[in-house]
């Protein structure tokens, strides 16, 4: 699923471990028909105001792209990398040497390097079921729980006035409590990305990255 990703950054915007999220025995909402594709109204390219992530929704998949700078001590590199002089070397066999990059050195033997992550966060299949109800889209993914059972992890996507919101279901009554969303021509509203100064991530920040959950349709 992941075209390029550092092992220590596995917890990203759409990635939450089974122990942290509620799971269900069946895809949700029960009784709602499964969809074979994402409806046209929600497809498109979306950006997040952090300037570090974007979302693309196609006919049958959702792909999130992350671009950010990472800071770490030169003696504590992510798995799969070594530092030779001022060049960060990618060791994985499937990686192209073109991914090797020059790093910036900072005081205290710290380095800064760029990360480009392409993550297919959802692709419709037998173990990834898309459903719709009340104007919401439910991404059901089969996961293995701590008790070695297979259940369904559920995320909810909504689109209103060009803004996509992504969230997890954290209580069993949340689905019934959702207020209906009515389709509107304003759903096609587009926005221009804002130019913001990007932060530099450290390994201690990675757990905070799943807080990104709002995307704007890109003009």
C-alpha positions in Angstrom: 0.0 0.0 0.0 2.7 2.5 0.9 4.9 3.6 -2.0 7.5 5.3 0.2 7.4 5.5 4.0 9.8 5.5 6.9 9.1 2.7 9.4 9.2 5.0 12.4 6.5 7.3 10.8 3.9 4.6 10.5 1.4 6.6 12.6 0.2 9.3 10.2 -3.0 11.1 9.6 -5.2 8.1 8.8 -3.3 5.5 10.9 -4.5 4.6 14.3 -3.8 1.2 16.0 -6.6 -1.2 16.7 -6.1 -0.8 20.5 -6.9 3.0 20.2 -10.0 2.8 18.1 -13.4 1.1 18.4 -14.0 -1.9 16.1 -17.2 -3.6 15.0 -18.1 -7.2 14.1 -19.7 -6.1 10.8 -19.1 -3.2 8.3 -21.0 -0.1 9.4 -23.7 1.1 9.1 -25.4 -2.3 9.2 -28.2 -2.4 6.6 -26.6 0.2 4.4 -25.6 -0.9 0.9 -22.0 -1.3 0.0 -20.7 1.0 -2.7 -18.4 -0.2 -5.5 -16.9 3.3 -6.0 -16.7 6.7 -4.4 -19.5 9.0 -5.7 -18.4 11.7 -8.2 -19.3 14.5 -5.7 -16.6 13.5 -3.3 -13.8 12.8 -5.7 -11.0 15.3 -6.3 -7.9 16.8 -4.8 -7.9 18.3 -1.4 -5.2 20.1 0.7 -4.7 20.6 4.4 -3.8 24.0 5.8 -0.7 22.7 7.5 1.0 22.8 4.0 2.3 19.3 4.7 -0.4 16.9 3.5 -2.9 16.5 0.7 -5.6 14.1 -0.1 -6.8 12.6 -3.4 -10.0 10.7 -3.7 -10.4 8.7 -6.9 -13.1 6.2 -8.1 -12.0 3.4 -5.8 -9.2 4.8 -3.5 -8.0 7.5 -1.2 -4.4 8.5 -1.3 -2.7 10.9 1.2 0.6 12.6 0.4 2.9 14.0 3.0 5.8 16.4 2.4 7.7 17.6 5.5 11.1 18.0 7.0 12.4 15.6 9.7 15.0 16.4 12.4 17.0 13.7 14.2 20.4 13.1 15.7 22.9 11.7 13.2 23.4 8.7 15.4 19.7 7.9 15.7 18.6 7.6 12.1 15.3 5.9 11.1 15.6 2.2 10.2 16.7 1.6 6.6 19.0 4.7 6.4 22.7 5.4 6.8 24.5 8.7 6.7 27.6 9.0 4.5 29.1 12.4 4.7 26.3 14.8 4.0 24.2 12.3 2.1 21.3 10.2 3.6 21.4 6.7 1.9 18.3 4.6 1.4 19.1 0.9 2.1 15.8 -0.8 1.1 16.3 -2.9 -2.0 13.1 -1.7 -3.7 14.1 2.0 -3.4 15.7 4.0 -6.2 19.0 5.6 -5.4 17.4 8.8 -6.6 15.8 8.9 -3.2 19.1 9.5 -1.5 19.4 13.1 -0.5 21.7 15.8 0.9 21.0 16.7 4.5 21.3 19.9 6.5 23.5 19.8 9.6 22.5 21.7 12.8 24.4 22.2 16.0 24.6 19.2 18.4 25.1 16.7 15.5 21.5 16.9 14.4 20.4 16.7 10.7 17.4 17.8 8.8 16.1 15.8 5.8 13.0 15.9 3.7 10.3 13.2 3.7 7.9 12.5 0.9 5.3 9.8 1.8 2.6 8.5 -0.6 0.1 6.4 1.4 -2.9 4.6 -0.1 -5.0 4.9 3.0 -8.1 3.1 1.6 -8.8 1.1 -1.5 -12.1 -0.6 -2.0 -11.8 -4.4 -1.8 -13.2 -7.4 0.1 -11.4 -6.2 3.2 -12.1 -2.5 2.7 -15.8 -1.8 2.4 -17.3 1.6 1.5 -20.8 2.4 2.7 -22.9 5.6 2.7 -25.7 6.9 4.9 -27.1 10.3 5.7 -24.6 12.0 3.3 -21.6 10.4 5.1 -19.2 7.9 3.7 -18.0 5.0 6.0 -14.6 3.5 5.4 -14.7 0.0 6.8 -11.4 -1.9 7.0 -10.9 -5.4 8.4 -8.3 -5.4 11.1 -6.9 -7.9 13.6 -7.6 -7.0 17.2 -5.5 -7.5 20.3 -7.4 -10.7 20.9 -6.6 -12.0 17.4 -10.1 -11.6 16.2 -10.9 -9.9 12.8 -13.3 -7.0 13.2 -13.9 -3.8 11.3 -12.3 -0.4 11.9 -14.6 2.4 10.8 -13.7 5.9 9.7 -16.3 8.5 8.6 -15.9 11.1 5.8 -18.1 14.0 5.2 -18.2 16.7 2.5 -19.8 20.0 2.9 -19.1 23.2 1.0 -15.8 21.9 -0.4 -14.5 20.8 3.0 -13.8 17.1 3.7 -13.7 16.0 7.3 -12.3 12.6 8.4 -12.9 11.0 11.8 -13.0 7.7 13.6 -16.1 6.2 15.2 -15.4 6.2 18.9 -18.7 5.2 20.4 -21.3 2.6 19.2 -24.1 5.2 19.2 -22.3 7.8 17.1 -23.5 6.5 13.8 -27.2 6.8 14.7 -26.5 10.3 16.2 -25.0 11.7 13.0 -27.1 14.6 11.6 -27.9 14.1 7.9 -25.9 16.1 5.3 -27.8 17.3 2.3 -26.0 17.5 -1.0 -25.5 21.1 -2.3 -24.0 22.8 -5.3 -21.7 24.5 -2.7 -20.0 21.1 -2.2 -18.0 21.8 -5.3 -16.5 25.0 -3.7 -12.8 25.2 -4.2 -10.0 27.0 -2.2 -6.5 28.2 -2.9 -3.9 26.6 -0.6 -2.3 29.1 1.8 1.4 29.5 2.0 2.5 28.7 5.5 5.8 28.1 7.1 6.3 24.4 7.5 7.3 23.0 10.8 10.2 20.6 11.3 9.0 17.2 12.7 11.0 15.3 15.3 10.4 11.6 16.2 8.6 12.8 19.4 6.0 14.6 17.2 4.9 11.6 15.1 2.1 10.6 17.5 0.5 14.1 16.9 0.3 13.7 13.2 -3.0 11.9 13.3 -4.7 15.2 14.4 -4.8 16.3 10.7 -8.4 15.6 9.7 -9.7 18.5 7.6 -9.1 19.0 3.9 -10.2 21.7 1.4 -11.1 21.1 -2.2 -8.2 22.4 -4.3 -8.9 25.0 -7.0 
